Amino acid sequence: MAEGTSLLIPLPHAIHNVGEPFRIGEARTAMARVADVASSFDRVMQATAVGPAEGMGGDFVSGPDQRIRNKGFLCDFASNGIQPVSLGSLEAQIAAYREDQLLAHPGGDGIDLEAEEPRTGIKGGEGLAQRIGKDLRDALANVVNLFKDLFMGSTHKYVNEDGRVESAQRRGLLGSIGEFLKDLASGLSLGYFRPDGEPQPVGILERVRFACRKIFGEAIMDDLVFGLPSAALNLVDDAALAAWNLLEVVPDATIGNLPGGQELVTTVFDNGQVLIDYLTDCLPAGDAWMRVHAYAWDERGIVPPILYNIYLPERFSGDSRWHTVRNTPFRKAIETVGSLLADMWLGRFTTQGVRTSKRRQ
């Protein structure tokens, strides 16, 4: 951005009074405003190839579970290997989001996660046995993922920056507990025990700072406050999708045999899977919620939650929360609105719980 210029940020009025009903029309208006802001920031970055906080340097911390200190990140997006986003049409952005969600879990009729190229397993013209067989295999695969997420975590597919499908690892429930114990031990040892491979702190002050960061920042916040709920949401997601795959057996065996029925069943159940994944992503500690509530700071300034996610380009490999998604303006818009609605729901639930307890006293 040219020196002496400033960028006025039209903040979306998506944060609603918790005590008032939130209407569908208000949600649509908020979503449109967020989409406009996201698109405008992406266009600015595309034109300048410079990050939003130009001139800011030093280490930063980006919200919960951020272990990577990226030197000079806030100074210049391009110098850190972050390419400016290439905006596509709304239809292309929706298609990319849908594909990302269907690759994340078994169940998509056009996806075969066991194939070398999962996106070539397009369903069409199969017989009754093949359709029902795939539904049952997908349900079983989600059940297997549930048990994996209960322990060390399951794997999932995503589209990398070159357009190829790769695998990534989720952290399981017991895996989060193991990380908590490891980080806690590392902090209590004042940096003498460093299983994550950090540089050895030098001097008593450095060791105290290291201990505070490991104990409070990583063990308590990352692993317990955010890590355990996030792992629990993965279990809910696995169970819900397994049930959804089983439910698909009935329409596949009936409606799927009628002219045009197979396409109808595929459309309804694939979109239903995308919706289930979206809802769990936007719940507190979900993947989308973590992106929307992430922030960054250094010694010269701060990029607050919501805006930090909007600032980032479509591809950002410096953090695992963005590494496996195509963060288009469409994704930013729907995830921001969904996460804020989850915040309001949590606020209403908490407020109602307090009022109920007072009435019982």
Secondary structure per residue as TSV (DSSP state, phi and psi in degrees):
chain	resnum	aa	ss	phi	psi
A	1	M	-	360.0	138.4
A	2	A	-	-63.9	148.2
A	3	E	T	-65.8	138.7
A	4	G	T	89.3	-8.8
A	5	T	-	-94.0	159.0
A	6	S	-	-135.7	157.4
A	7	L	-	-119.6	113.3
A	8	L	-	-79.2	129.7
A	9	I	-	-101.4	109.0
A	10	P	-	-76.7	89.2
A	11	L	-	-62.0	131.1
A	12	P	-	-70.9	138.6
A	13	H	-	-85.1	61.0
A	14	A	-	-92.6	-13.6
A	15	I	-	-87.0	112.2
A	16	H	-	-101.7	154.6
A	17	N	-	-61.1	125.8
A	18	V	T	-64.1	-29.4
A	19	G	T	-83.0	-1.7
A	20	E	S	-110.9	151.9
A	21	P	-	-68.2	141.6
A	22	F	-	-102.8	116.0
A	23	R	-	-90.5	155.7
A	24	I	H	-59.8	-39.4
A	25	G	H	-61.4	-38.1
A	26	E	H	-66.1	-38.4
A	27	A	H	-63.4	-42.1
A	28	R	H	-65.2	-39.9
A	29	T	H	-63.9	-43.6
A	30	A	H	-62.7	-41.8
A	31	M	H	-62.6	-41.1
A	32	A	H	-64.0	-39.6
A	33	R	H	-66.2	-43.3
A	34	V	H	-62.7	-41.4
A	35	A	H	-61.7	-40.0
A	36	D	H	-63.4	-43.7
A	37	V	H	-63.6	-45.4
A	38	A	H	-60.6	-45.2
A	39	S	H	-64.6	-39.6
A	40	S	H	-65.8	-41.3
A	41	F	H	-64.9	-40.5
A	42	D	H	-63.8	-38.0
A	43	R	H	-66.9	-38.6
A	44	V	H	-61.7	-45.9
A	45	M	H	-67.0	-35.0
A	46	Q	H	-64.8	-36.0
A	47	A	H	-78.2	-31.2
A	48	T	H	-108.5	-24.2
A	49	A	-	56.5	27.7
A	50	V	-	-124.2	142.4
A	51	G	-	-67.8	167.9
A	52	P	S	-69.2	-28.0
A	53	A	S	-108.8	66.9
A	54	E	T	-62.9	136.6
A	55	G	T	90.5	-4.0
A	56	M	-	-93.7	131.2
A	57	G	-	-131.5	178.7
A	58	G	S	101.4	179.3
A	59	D	-	-72.5	155.0
A	60	F	-	-142.2	160.7
A	61	V	-	-124.7	129.5
A	62	S	-	-114.4	79.4
A	63	G	S	69.4	-172.7
A	64	P	T	-66.7	148.2
A	65	D	T	62.3	28.6
A	66	Q	-	-102.8	108.2
A	67	R	-	-98.4	-10.9
A	68	I	-	-95.1	116.6
A	69	R	-	-94.3	105.7
A	70	N	-	-98.9	102.1
A	71	K	T	-59.8	124.7
A	72	G	T	75.0	17.2
A	73	F	T	-59.4	-44.4
A	74	L	T	-74.8	-4.4
A	75	C	T	-78.0	-49.1
A	76	D	-	-160.0	117.1
A	77	F	T	-58.8	-46.1
A	78	A	G	-64.7	-37.5
A	79	S	G	-69.5	-15.7
A	80	N	G	-100.2	15.3
A	81	G	T	80.4	12.5
A	82	I	-	-94.9	115.2
A	83	Q	-	-82.2	146.7
A	84	P	-	-63.4	145.6
A	85	V	-	-69.9	145.7
A	86	S	-	-106.2	106.3
A	87	L	-	-72.4	131.9
A	88	G	-	-108.6	-178.3
A	89	S	-	-69.2	164.3
A	90	L	H	-61.0	-38.6
A	91	E	H	-62.5	-40.2
A	92	A	H	-67.1	-38.2
A	93	Q	H	-66.5	-41.0
A	94	I	H	-64.7	-41.6
A	95	A	H	-63.3	-40.0
A	96	A	H	-65.5	-42.4
A	97	Y	H	-62.9	-45.5
A	98	R	H	-61.1	-42.4
A	99	E	H	-65.7	-42.3
A	100	D	H	-58.1	-43.6
A	101	Q	H	-69.3	-39.2
A	102	L	H	-71.7	-28.5
A	103	L	H	-75.3	-20.9
A	104	A	H	-73.6	-23.2
A	105	H	S	-144.1	152.6
A	106	P	T	-63.5	147.6
A	107	G	T	139.6	-28.5
A	108	G	-	-66.8	131.1
A	109	D	T	-67.3	-26.0
A	110	G	T	-95.0	12.0
A	111	I	-	-125.6	131.0
A	112	D	-	-122.1	96.7
A	113	L	T	-67.5	-15.2
A	114	E	T	-86.4	-14.2
A	115	A	S	-79.2	158.4
A	116	E	S	-63.5	-37.3
A	117	E	S	-118.2	95.4
A	118	P	G	-59.2	-26.7
A	119	R	G	-80.4	-0.8
A	120	T	G	-91.8	-4.8
A	121	G	-	-83.5	55.2
A	122	I	-	-74.3	130.0
A	123	K	-	-84.9	127.6
A	124	G	-	-178.7	121.1
A	125	G	S	83.5	4.4
A	126	E	-	-72.0	159.4
A	127	G	-	-80.3	177.8
A	128	L	H	-60.0	-44.7
A	129	A	H	-63.2	-40.0
A	130	Q	H	-66.4	-41.0
A	131	R	H	-66.3	-48.0
A	132	I	H	-66.7	-37.4
A	133	G	H	-60.0	-41.2
A	134	K	H	-67.0	-40.2
A	135	D	H	-59.2	-44.3
A	136	L	H	-69.0	-38.8
A	137	R	H	-64.7	-40.5
A	138	D	H	-64.8	-41.5
A	139	A	H	-61.9	-44.8
A	140	L	H	-64.0	-40.0
A	141	A	H	-63.0	-37.2
A	142	N	H	-69.9	-33.5
A	143	V	H	-65.9	-41.9
A	144	V	H	-61.4	-41.8
A	145	N	H	-63.3	-34.2
A	146	L	H	-59.4	-46.1
A	147	F	H	-68.8	-36.2
A	148	K	H	-63.5	-42.3
A	149	D	H	-70.6	-19.3
A	150	L	H	-72.0	-28.3
A	151	F	T	-105.0	-104.4
A	152	M	T	-93.2	-14.0
A	153	G	-	117.0	151.0
A	154	S	-	-96.9	170.0
A	155	T	E	-103.8	157.8
A	156	H	E	-145.1	164.3
A	157	K	E	-100.1	152.9
A	158	Y	E	-154.8	164.0
A	159	V	E	-96.7	121.0
A	160	N	-	-80.5	-177.2
A	161	E	T	-67.2	-19.4
A	162	D	T	-92.7	2.7
A	163	G	S	86.4	4.9
A	164	R	-	-93.8	151.9
A	165	V	E	-88.1	127.0
A	166	E	E	-127.2	175.7
A	167	S	E	-112.3	149.8
A	168	A	E	-138.5	161.5
A	169	Q	E	-109.4	131.2
A	170	R	-	-88.1	157.3
A	171	R	-	-95.0	127.9
A	172	G	-	-82.0	176.7
A	173	L	H	-65.4	-52.0
A	174	L	H	-68.3	-29.5
A	175	G	H	-63.3	-37.6
A	176	S	H	-66.5	-39.0
A	177	I	H	-64.8	-40.6
A	178	G	H	-62.4	-41.1
A	179	E	H	-63.6	-38.0
A	180	F	H	-60.7	-48.4
A	181	L	H	-63.9	-38.9
A	182	K	H	-65.8	-46.3
A	183	D	H	-67.3	-37.2
A	184	L	H	-63.5	-44.8
A	185	A	H	-64.0	-38.4
A	186	S	H	-63.8	-41.7
A	187	G	H	-68.1	-44.8
A	188	L	H	-65.3	-25.5
A	189	S	T	-81.4	0.2
A	190	L	T	60.9	29.2
A	191	G	T	93.2	1.2
A	192	Y	S	-74.3	-28.0
A	193	F	-	-108.3	111.9
A	194	R	-	-131.7	77.1
A	195	P	T	-68.0	-20.4
A	196	D	T	-83.5	-3.6
A	197	G	-	79.9	22.5
A	198	E	-	-68.2	156.9
A	199	P	-	-60.8	145.3
A	200	Q	-	-70.2	125.8
A	201	P	-	-66.9	146.1
A	202	V	-	-117.0	127.6
A	203	G	S	89.8	157.4
A	204	I	H	-66.5	-38.1
A	205	L	H	-66.2	-41.6
A	206	E	H	-63.5	-38.3
A	207	R	H	-69.1	-36.0
A	208	V	H	-66.9	-42.6
A	209	R	H	-63.7	-41.2
A	210	F	H	-60.2	-44.1
A	211	A	H	-63.5	-42.0
A	212	C	H	-64.1	-41.9
A	213	R	I	-65.5	-43.9
A	214	K	I	-68.5	-41.4
A	215	I	I	-76.2	-53.5
A	216	F	I	-86.3	-42.9
A	217	G	I	-76.7	-41.8
A	218	E	I	-100.8	-53.9
A	219	A	I	-64.0	-50.9
A	220	I	I	-79.3	-54.0
A	221	M	I	-75.9	-56.3
A	222	D	I	-66.0	-49.8
A	223	D	I	-84.4	-38.0
A	224	L	I	-95.3	-58.8
A	225	V	I	-64.9	-40.8
A	226	F	I	-107.7	-35.7
A	227	G	I	-66.8	-47.2
A	228	L	H	-65.6	-47.5
A	229	P	H	-61.1	-37.2
A	230	S	H	-64.0	-42.5
A	231	A	H	-65.8	-36.7
A	232	A	H	-65.8	-36.8
A	233	L	H	-64.9	-33.8
A	234	N	H	-62.4	-37.2
A	235	L	H	-64.9	-42.7
A	236	V	H	-62.3	-42.9
A	237	D	H	-61.4	-46.4
A	238	D	H	-60.1	-45.7
A	239	A	H	-65.7	-42.6
A	240	A	H	-64.3	-41.2
A	241	L	H	-71.8	-34.1
A	242	A	H	-62.3	-43.5
A	243	A	H	-64.8	-38.9
A	244	W	H	-64.3	-40.8
A	245	N	H	-64.6	-39.7
A	246	L	H	-65.5	-39.1
A	247	L	H	-64.2	-28.9
A	248	E	T	-68.2	-19.3
A	249	V	H	-59.0	-41.9
A	250	V	H	-64.3	-55.1
A	251	P	H	-65.6	-30.2
A	252	D	H	-65.0	-34.2
A	253	A	H	-81.9	-14.5
A	254	T	T	-117.2	-75.1
A	255	I	G	-61.5	-33.1
A	256	G	G	-62.5	-17.8
A	257	N	G	-88.6	-6.5
A	258	L	S	-88.7	158.8
A	259	P	T	-59.3	124.3
A	260	G	T	76.9	-3.1
A	261	G	H	-69.6	-37.7
A	262	Q	H	-63.7	-41.5
A	263	E	H	-65.0	-38.3
A	264	L	H	-64.4	-46.4
A	265	V	H	-62.9	-42.7
A	266	T	H	-61.0	-45.2
A	267	T	H	-62.1	-47.7
A	268	V	H	-64.1	-47.6
A	269	F	H	-80.3	-31.4
A	270	D	H	-66.5	-44.8
A	271	N	H	-66.4	-33.6
A	272	G	H	-63.7	-39.1
A	273	Q	H	-64.1	-42.0
A	274	V	H	-60.6	-40.9
A	275	L	H	-66.2	-43.2
A	276	I	H	-60.1	-45.1
A	277	D	H	-64.6	-38.7
A	278	Y	H	-62.6	-44.2
A	279	L	H	-63.8	-44.3
A	280	T	H	-70.3	-32.1
A	281	D	H	-63.1	-35.7
A	282	C	H	-87.9	-9.6
A	283	L	S	-67.4	152.7
A	284	P	T	-50.7	129.0
A	285	A	T	80.5	0.5
A	286	G	S	-72.6	169.1
A	287	D	H	-59.5	-47.5
A	288	A	H	-66.8	-41.5
A	289	W	H	-59.6	-39.8
A	290	M	H	-66.7	-37.0
A	291	R	H	-67.5	-45.1
A	292	V	H	-64.9	-34.9
A	293	H	T	-93.6	5.0
A	294	A	-	-71.7	156.7
A	295	Y	-	-147.7	171.5
A	296	A	E	-143.9	146.7
A	297	W	E	-152.1	158.6
A	298	D	E	-144.7	-165.2
A	299	E	T	-70.1	-10.8
A	300	R	T	-109.7	-10.5
A	301	G	E	175.5	-178.9
A	302	I	E	-140.1	143.8
A	303	V	E	-111.4	113.2
A	304	P	-	-76.4	169.0
A	305	P	T	-55.1	158.9
A	306	I	T	74.0	-58.4
A	307	L	H	-67.9	-34.5
A	308	Y	H	-60.9	-45.0
A	309	N	H	-64.0	-38.7
A	310	I	H	-67.7	-35.8
A	311	Y	H	-61.6	-35.6
A	312	L	S	-67.4	149.1
A	313	P	-	-75.3	178.3
A	314	E	S	-61.9	-35.5
A	315	R	-	-115.7	124.8
A	316	F	-	-145.3	107.2
A	317	S	-	-94.6	3.3
A	318	G	S	-79.2	-2.7
A	319	D	S	-149.4	135.0
A	320	S	H	-64.1	-22.4
A	321	R	H	-69.7	-23.7
A	322	W	H	-109.9	-13.9
A	323	H	H	-61.1	-33.3
A	324	T	T	-104.3	12.2
A	325	V	S	-127.5	154.8
A	326	R	-	-96.7	102.7
A	327	N	-	-85.7	67.7
A	328	T	-	-73.9	164.6
A	329	P	H	-55.1	-35.3
A	330	F	H	-62.9	-46.2
A	331	R	H	-62.7	-44.3
A	332	K	H	-58.2	-41.8
A	333	A	H	-65.9	-53.0
A	334	I	H	-70.9	-32.8
A	335	E	H	-74.0	-34.2
A	336	T	H	-65.1	-48.3
A	337	V	H	-63.7	-46.1
A	338	G	H	-61.8	-40.6
A	339	S	H	-69.0	-39.1
A	340	L	H	-67.4	-37.5
A	341	L	H	-63.4	-37.8
A	342	A	H	-64.7	-38.8
A	343	D	H	-61.1	-43.1
A	344	M	H	-67.4	-40.0
A	345	W	H	-61.5	-42.4
A	346	L	H	-64.8	-39.1
A	347	G	H	-64.4	-42.6
A	348	R	H	-65.6	-40.6
A	349	F	H	-63.5	-44.1
A	350	T	H	-66.3	-43.9
A	351	T	H	-63.4	-42.6
A	352	Q	H	-63.4	-37.8
A	353	G	H	-64.0	-38.0
A	354	V	H	-66.9	-43.0
A	355	R	H	-65.2	-38.9
A	356	T	H	-63.8	-42.9
A	357	S	H	-65.0	-33.8
A	358	K	H	-68.3	-36.6
A	359	R	H	-67.2	-26.7
A	360	R	H	-83.9	-11.1
A	361	Q	-	-74.4	360.0
